Amino acid sequence: MTLTVLNPATEEPIAELEQAGVEDADAAVARAKAAFPVWSAVAPGDRARLLRRLAVLVEERSEELAQIESRNVGKPIAGARGEIGMVAQVFHFYAGAVDKHFGETIPVAGGVAATFREPLGVVGLIVPWNFPANIASWKLGPALACGNTIVLKPAELTPLSAIRLGELCLEAGIPEGVVNVLVGKGSVVGKRLIEHSDVAKIAFTGSTDVGRLVMQGAAGTIKRVTLELGGKSANVVFDDADLERAAAQAPYSVFDNAGQDCCARSRILVQKSVYDGFLDRLIEATRNVRVGDPSLEDTEMGPLISAEHRATVASYLDGVSIAFRGEAPESEGFWYPCTIVEATNDDRIAREEVFGPVVAVIPFEDEADAVRIANDTPYGLSGSIWTRDGSRALRVARGIEAGVLSVNANTSVRVQTPFGGFKQSGFGRELGMHALEGYSEVKSVFISTEG
């Protein structure tokens, strides 16, 4: 069966690919299993050199990769270039981390104990359609650094950059069979990887509902799992904040990538004393977001990924209080305008992950109320806190149940720092040195010193 890949900005086909099935998944796992003894035995310095070469190749092909990502996902080209730049940074980082992931020596009675970090074996990496190349690199980098072999399954809607990354791995000199890319349905290929007895771990990024299925499927073989799932993050604005700056940056915390971002600050909590003034500033800033052709240098927001997803996003707007609705192209493409809604935290639009360019603005009374509302969600991925009071910033950051928080900023992701969620946003960490822990086992060896 073939898969037609569309450009969501034009609805035009850009590729026709053969879809893998269960037998293809089994063959890919077998190739990865056969390659594991060789790859895991590669000296750390040599493995680092190959990862560094891969990073350089990504840099050299960055424009090609950015164009692929822009056309396949509908990303503005400027944003796609930034994301591919991060892919290279990730591979550079883990090239430097290969020989810095240490075991320990522990003095004990009668001898000494040593711990070793051992690779898991074959790992299945299942990546989503919203940041295909970026999130693939977040998983590939630490998995390769630790000595694992890989079966990478991109989303059916956006497989093109993953295929190209697989080709660059071979060009960098990473042996055949170490990185295998499979294009196929999650319900077929993904399910098979999750249940396969020779796959030691699944690293999954996607919806919370599918994350539950991953956990259920992995239970049969007690498979290691890392899950990065949904979010409904809060952007908390106190009355002492720099309101001009907070309002100017807020649109890009939720409308970036057309709101198709698990880190999106899709709930803006605003202290009542400054609510009206902040909302006016937010509307004005949102009015200036440039929505249109992703190939243009000054475009800031492109289309949604599909017609089906656009219909889902639109369904959340029934019966809500819309404070502002922007403009979007009326041409072919899966366009949806930036939308601001006034809401309470009990409304559906504030409870569920819309995954589109829609933000709910919610008033709060005081610090305790802000923390209560921020935590009144099944999710706990990211969020922001805007205040000039350093003590308050620290108190609120410690009080909010989320894995990644920013103060007076709206960013969630840095190569050097751990990324992941609390509650139903998943578990395990990606990026930084912490990610290496999820791709290795700790082995303890006791050595007797008694004669």
C-alpha positions as CSV (number, residue, x, y, z in Angstrom):
1,M,0.0,0.0,0.0
2,T,1.3,3.5,-0.9
3,L,1.2,6.6,1.2
4,T,0.6,10.0,-0.3
5,V,2.5,12.8,1.5
6,L,0.9,16.3,1.2
7,N,2.1,19.8,1.5
8,P,-0.5,21.2,4.1
9,A,-0.1,24.7,2.7
10,T,-1.2,23.7,-0.8
11,E,-2.8,20.3,-0.4
12,E,-0.6,19.1,-3.2
13,P,1.2,15.7,-3.1
14,I,4.9,15.9,-2.6
15,A,5.8,12.3,-2.3
16,E,4.5,8.7,-2.8
17,L,5.9,6.1,-0.4
18,E,5.5,2.4,0.2
19,Q,4.1,1.7,3.6
20,A,5.8,-0.9,5.8
21,G,3.8,-3.7,7.4
22,V,4.4,-6.2,10.2
23,E,6.9,-8.2,8.2
24,D,8.9,-5.1,7.4
25,A,8.9,-4.2,11.1
26,D,10.2,-7.7,12.0
27,A,12.9,-7.4,9.4
28,A,14.0,-4.0,10.6
29,V,14.2,-5.3,14.2
30,A,16.2,-8.2,13.0
31,R,18.7,-5.9,11.2
32,A,19.0,-3.8,14.3
33,K,19.5,-6.8,16.6
34,A,22.2,-8.1,14.2
35,A,24.0,-4.8,14.2
36,F,23.9,-4.3,18.0
37,P,27.0,-6.4,19.0
38,V,29.1,-4.4,16.5
39,W,27.8,-0.9,17.3
40,S,27.8,-1.4,21.1
41,A,31.5,-2.5,20.9
42,V,32.6,0.6,19.0
43,A,35.0,2.5,21.2
44,P,33.5,5.7,22.8
45,G,35.9,8.0,21.0
46,D,35.0,6.4,17.6
47,R,31.3,6.6,18.3
48,A,31.7,10.2,19.2
49,R,33.5,10.9,16.0
50,L,30.7,9.4,13.9
51,L,28.0,11.4,15.8
52,R,30.1,14.5,15.2
53,R,30.3,13.7,11.5
54,L,26.5,13.3,11.4
55,A,26.1,16.7,13.1
56,V,28.4,18.3,10.4
57,L,26.4,16.6,7.6
58,V,23.2,18.1,9.1
59,E,24.8,21.5,9.1
60,E,26.0,21.1,5.5
61,R,22.5,20.0,4.3
62,S,20.6,22.3,6.6
63,E,18.8,24.2,3.9
64,E,17.7,21.0,2.1
65,L,16.4,19.6,5.4
66,A,14.7,22.9,6.3
67,Q,12.9,23.0,2.9
68,I,11.8,19.3,3.4
69,E,10.4,20.2,6.9
70,S,8.7,23.4,5.7
71,R,7.0,21.7,2.8
72,N,6.0,18.5,4.6
73,V,4.8,20.1,7.9
74,G,3.8,23.6,6.7
75,K,6.3,25.3,8.9
76,P,7.5,28.8,8.1
77,I,10.9,28.4,6.5
78,A,12.6,30.6,9.1
79,G,11.3,28.4,11.9
80,A,12.3,25.3,10.0
81,R,15.8,26.5,9.6
82,G,16.0,27.1,13.3
83,E,14.7,23.6,14.1
84,I,17.3,22.0,11.8
85,G,20.0,24.0,13.5
86,M,18.9,22.4,16.8
87,V,19.1,19.0,15.2
88,A,22.8,19.6,14.5
89,Q,23.3,20.9,18.0
90,V,21.7,17.8,19.5
91,F,24.1,15.5,17.6
92,H,27.1,17.7,18.6
93,F,26.0,17.5,22.2
94,Y,25.7,13.8,22.3
95,A,29.0,13.3,20.4
96,G,30.5,15.2,23.4
97,A,28.5,13.1,25.9
98,V,29.6,9.6,24.7
99,D,32.6,9.4,27.0
100,K,31.2,11.4,29.8
101,H,28.4,9.0,30.9
102,F,30.2,7.4,33.8
103,G,29.8,4.5,36.1
104,E,31.1,4.6,39.7
105,T,33.4,2.7,42.1
106,I,31.8,2.1,45.5
107,P,33.8,0.9,48.5
108,V,32.0,-2.0,50.2
109,A,33.0,-4.6,52.8
110,G,35.3,-7.2,51.4
111,G,36.1,-5.5,48.2
112,V,34.8,-2.8,45.8
113,A,31.8,-2.5,43.6
114,A,31.8,-1.0,40.2
115,T,28.9,0.2,38.2
116,F,28.7,0.2,34.4
117,R,26.3,1.9,32.0
118,E,25.2,-0.7,29.4
119,P,23.2,-0.1,26.3
120,L,19.7,-1.6,26.2
121,G,19.8,-3.2,22.7
122,V,17.3,-2.4,20.0
123,V,15.1,0.6,20.8
124,G,12.0,1.7,19.0
125,L,11.7,5.5,18.4
126,I,8.2,6.7,17.5
127,V,8.1,10.4,16.6
128,P,5.1,12.8,16.0
129,W,4.2,14.9,13.0
130,N,4.6,18.4,14.6
131,F,8.4,18.5,15.0
132,P,9.6,15.4,13.0
133,A,13.3,16.1,12.5
134,N,13.8,17.8,15.9
135,I,12.2,15.1,18.0
136,A,13.8,12.4,16.0
137,S,17.2,13.8,16.9
138,W,16.3,14.1,20.6
139,K,15.8,10.3,20.6
140,L,18.5,9.3,18.1
141,G,21.3,11.3,19.7
142,P,21.3,9.7,23.2
143,A,20.2,6.3,21.9
144,L,23.2,6.2,19.5
145,A,25.6,7.7,22.1
146,C,24.8,4.9,24.5
147,G,25.4,2.2,21.9
148,N,21.9,1.1,21.1
149,T,20.6,0.2,17.7
150,I,17.4,1.8,16.4
151,V,14.1,1.4,14.5
152,L,12.7,4.9,13.9
153,K,9.1,5.2,12.9
154,P,8.1,8.7,11.8
155,A,4.4,9.8,11.7
156,E,2.6,8.9,8.5
157,L,1.9,12.5,7.7
158,T,5.5,13.7,8.0
159,P,8.0,11.0,7.2
160,L,10.3,12.8,4.8
161,S,12.9,14.4,7.1
162,A,13.3,11.1,9.1
163,I,14.1,9.3,5.8
164,R,16.7,11.9,5.0
165,L,18.2,11.7,8.5
166,G,18.5,7.9,8.1
167,E,20.4,8.4,4.8
168,L,22.8,10.9,6.5
169,C,23.5,8.4,9.3
170,L,24.8,6.0,6.6
171,E,26.8,8.8,4.9
172,A,28.4,9.7,8.2
173,G,29.7,6.2,8.5
174,I,27.3,4.7,11.1
175,P,27.1,1.0,10.1
176,E,24.2,-0.4,8.2
177,G,21.5,-1.8,10.4
178,V,22.2,0.6,13.3
179,V,19.5,3.1,12.2
180,N,16.5,1.7,10.4
181,V,13.6,4.0,9.3
182,L,10.1,2.5,8.8
183,V,7.3,4.5,7.2
184,G,3.9,3.0,8.2
185,K,0.8,3.2,10.3
186,G,1.2,3.5,14.1
187,S,-1.6,0.9,14.4
188,V,0.5,-1.6,12.4
189,V,4.2,-0.8,12.6
190,G,4.2,1.1,15.8
191,K,2.1,-1.6,17.5
192,R,4.5,-4.3,16.3
193,L,7.5,-2.5,17.7
194,I,5.8,-2.0,21.0
195,E,5.0,-5.6,21.3
196,H,8.1,-7.1,19.8
197,S,10.1,-9.2,22.2
198,D,13.5,-8.1,20.7
199,V,12.8,-4.4,21.2
200,A,14.1,-3.4,24.6
201,K,12.6,0.1,24.8
202,I,10.0,2.4,23.2
203,A,10.5,6.2,23.2
204,F,7.2,7.7,22.2
205,T,6.1,11.3,21.6
206,G,2.5,11.9,20.9
207,S,-0.9,12.2,22.5
208,T,-1.8,11.1,26.0
209,D,-4.4,8.7,24.6
210,V,-1.9,6.9,22.4
211,G,0.6,7.0,25.3
212,R,-1.8,4.8,27.3
213,L,-1.8,2.3,24.5
214,V,2.0,2.3,24.4
215,M,2.1,1.5,28.1
216,Q,-0.4,-1.3,27.7
217,G,1.4,-2.9,24.8
218,A,4.8,-2.6,26.4
219,A,3.6,-4.4,29.5
220,G,3.7,-7.8,27.8
221,T,7.5,-7.8,27.6
222,I,8.1,-5.4,30.5
223,K,9.6,-3.1,28.0
224,R,11.3,0.2,29.1
225,V,9.2,3.2,28.0
226,T,9.7,6.9,27.8
227,L,6.6,9.0,27.1
228,E,6.4,12.6,26.1
229,L,2.7,13.3,25.8
230,G,0.1,16.1,25.8
231,G,0.1,19.4,27.6
232,K,-2.2,22.3,28.6
233,S,0.4,24.6,29.9
234,A,-0.2,27.8,31.8
235,N,1.3,31.2,31.0
236,V,0.9,33.0,34.4
237,V,1.0,36.9,34.3
238,F,1.1,38.7,37.6
239,D,0.1,42.4,38.0
240,D,3.8,43.4,38.6
241,A,5.0,41.8,35.4
242,D,6.3,43.8,32.4
243,L,2.9,43.6,30.7
244,E,4.1,45.0,27.4
245,R,6.8,42.4,27.1
246,A,4.6,39.5,28.3
247,A,1.8,40.4,25.9
248,A,4.2,40.9,23.0
249,Q,5.7,37.4,23.5
250,A,2.6,35.5,24.5
251,P,1.3,34.9,20.9
252,Y,4.5,33.1,20.0
253,S,4.2,30.9,23.0
254,V,1.0,29.4,21.6
255,F,0.7,30.2,17.9
256,D,4.1,29.1,16.9
257,N,3.8,26.0,14.7
258,A,0.1,26.9,14.4
259,G,-0.3,25.9,18.0
260,Q,0.6,22.3,17.2
261,D,3.0,22.0,20.1
262,C,2.7,20.1,23.3
263,C,4.5,22.9,25.1
264,A,2.1,25.6,23.9
265,R,1.0,28.0,26.6
266,S,-2.6,27.6,25.6
267,R,-3.9,28.9,28.9
268,I,-2.9,32.5,29.8
269,L,-3.7,33.2,33.5
270,V,-3.9,36.9,34.2
271,Q,-4.3,38.6,37.5
272,K,-7.7,40.3,37.6
273,S,-6.3,43.8,38.4
274,V,-4.5,43.9,35.0
275,Y,-6.7,41.5,33.0
276,D,-8.4,44.1,30.7
277,G,-5.2,45.9,29.9
278,F,-3.3,42.7,29.2
279,L,-6.1,41.4,27.0
280,D,-6.0,44.5,24.9
281,R,-2.2,44.3,24.5
282,L,-2.5,40.5,23.7
283,I,-5.1,41.2,21.0
284,E,-2.9,43.9,19.4
285,A,0.1,41.6,19.4
286,T,-1.8,38.7,17.9
287,R,-3.2,41.0,15.2
288,N,0.4,41.4,14.0
289,V,1.2,37.7,13.7
290,R,1.9,37.1,10.0
291,V,0.0,34.0,8.7
292,G,0.6,32.8,5.2
293,D,2.8,31.1,2.7
294,P,5.5,29.1,4.7
295,S,8.1,29.6,1.9
296,L,8.2,33.4,2.6
297,E,10.9,34.7,4.9
298,D,8.6,36.9,7.0
299,T,5.8,34.3,7.6
300,E,5.4,33.5,11.3
301,M,2.5,30.9,11.2
302,G,1.6,28.4,8.6
303,P,-1.3,26.0,8.2
304,L,-2.5,23.1,10.3
305,I,-1.3,19.6,9.3
306,S,-4.5,18.2,7.8
307,A,-8.2,18.9,7.0
308,E,-9.2,16.4,9.7
309,H,-7.1,18.2,12.3
310,R,-8.5,21.6,11.2
311,A,-12.0,20.3,11.8
312,T,-11.0,19.0,15.3
313,V,-9.6,22.4,16.2
314,A,-12.7,24.2,14.9
315,S,-15.0,21.9,17.1
316,Y,-13.5,23.5,20.2
317,L,-14.9,27.0,19.3
318,D,-18.6,26.1,19.5
319,G,-20.3,28.2,22.1
320,V,-17.2,30.0,23.4
321,S,-16.6,33.7,24.0
322,I,-14.2,34.8,21.3
323,A,-12.3,37.9,22.1
324,F,-10.4,38.0,18.8
325,R,-10.2,36.0,15.6
326,G,-7.4,36.8,13.2
327,E,-7.1,36.4,9.4
328,A,-5.9,33.4,7.4
329,P,-5.6,32.7,3.7
330,E,-8.7,31.5,2.0
331,S,-6.7,29.6,-0.7
332,E,-6.0,25.9,-0.8
333,G,-4.4,24.6,2.4
334,F,-5.4,23.7,5.9
335,W,-5.5,27.3,7.3
336,Y,-6.9,28.4,10.7
337,P,-6.7,31.9,12.2
338,C,-5.1,32.9,15.5
339,T,-8.0,32.9,18.0
340,I,-8.2,34.3,21.6
341,V,-11.0,33.1,23.9
342,E,-12.1,34.4,27.3
343,A,-12.8,31.4,29.5
344,T,-12.8,29.8,32.9
345,N,-10.6,26.9,33.8
346,D,-13.8,24.7,33.9
347,D,-14.5,25.2,30.2
348,R,-13.7,22.4,27.7
349,I,-11.3,24.7,25.8
350,A,-9.3,25.1,29.0
351,R,-9.3,21.4,29.9
352,E,-8.4,19.7,26.7
353,E,-5.4,20.0,24.4
354,V,-6.7,21.8,21.3
355,F,-3.4,21.6,19.5
356,G,-4.2,24.5,17.3
357,P,-3.8,28.4,17.3
358,V,-6.3,28.9,20.0
359,V,-5.6,30.4,23.5
360,A,-7.9,30.6,26.5
361,V,-7.4,33.7,28.7
362,I,-8.4,33.1,32.3
363,P,-8.4,35.6,35.3
364,F,-7.1,34.8,38.7
365,E,-7.2,36.6,42.1
366,D,-3.8,36.1,43.8
367,E,-0.7,33.9,43.9
368,A,-2.4,31.0,45.6
369,D,-5.3,31.1,43.1
370,A,-2.8,31.2,40.2
371,V,-1.0,28.1,41.3
372,R,-4.3,26.4,42.0
373,I,-5.6,27.1,38.5
374,A,-2.3,26.2,36.8
375,N,-2.3,22.8,38.5
376,D,-6.0,22.1,37.9
377,T,-5.3,20.0,34.8
378,P,-4.4,16.4,34.2
379,Y,-1.3,17.6,32.3
380,G,2.1,19.0,33.6
381,L,4.5,19.6,30.8
382,S,5.6,23.3,30.6
383,G,4.6,26.8,31.5
384,S,5.8,30.4,32.1
385,I,5.7,32.8,35.0
386,W,5.8,36.6,34.5
387,T,6.6,38.7,37.5
388,R,9.3,41.2,38.6
389,D,9.3,39.6,42.1
390,G,12.1,37.1,42.3
391,S,10.8,35.4,45.5
392,R,7.4,35.0,44.0
393,A,8.8,33.6,40.8
394,L,10.7,30.9,42.8
395,R,7.7,30.1,45.0
396,V,5.3,29.8,42.0
397,A,7.9,27.7,40.0
398,R,8.2,25.3,42.9
399,G,4.4,25.2,43.3
400,I,3.4,24.5,39.7
401,E,3.3,20.8,38.8
402,A,5.2,20.8,35.5
403,G,8.5,19.5,34.2
404,V,9.7,22.6,32.3
405,L,9.1,26.2,33.4
406,S,10.4,29.6,32.4
407,V,10.4,32.9,34.3
408,N,9.8,36.0,32.2
409,A,10.3,33.9,29.0
410,N,8.2,31.4,27.0
411,T,10.8,28.9,25.9
412,S,10.7,25.2,27.0
413,V,13.5,23.5,25.1
414,R,17.3,23.6,25.4
415,V,19.7,21.0,24.2
416,Q,21.6,20.9,27.5
417,T,18.6,20.7,29.9
418,P,16.2,17.9,30.6
419,F,12.8,18.0,29.0
420,G,9.7,16.0,30.0
421,G,6.5,16.2,32.0
422,F,4.6,15.5,35.2
423,K,1.2,13.7,35.5
424,Q,-0.4,12.7,32.2
425,S,2.2,14.6,30.2
426,G,4.4,11.5,30.5
427,F,7.5,10.3,32.2
428,G,11.2,10.0,31.5
429,R,13.4,12.9,30.2
430,E,14.8,13.8,26.9
431,L,17.7,16.2,26.1
432,G,20.6,17.0,28.4
433,M,22.7,14.4,30.1
434,H,19.5,13.1,31.8
435,A,18.4,11.5,28.5
436,L,21.3,9.1,28.6
437,E,19.8,7.4,31.7
438,G,16.8,6.4,29.6
439,Y,18.9,4.6,27.0
440,S,21.1,2.6,29.4
441,E,21.0,0.1,32.2
442,V,23.1,0.2,35.4
443,K,25.1,-2.9,36.0
444,S,26.8,-3.5,39.4
445,V,29.9,-5.7,39.6
446,F,31.4,-6.7,42.9
447,I,35.2,-7.5,43.0
448,S,36.5,-9.3,46.1
449,T,39.8,-8.1,47.6
450,E,40.0,-10.9,50.1
451,G,43.0,-13.2,49.7
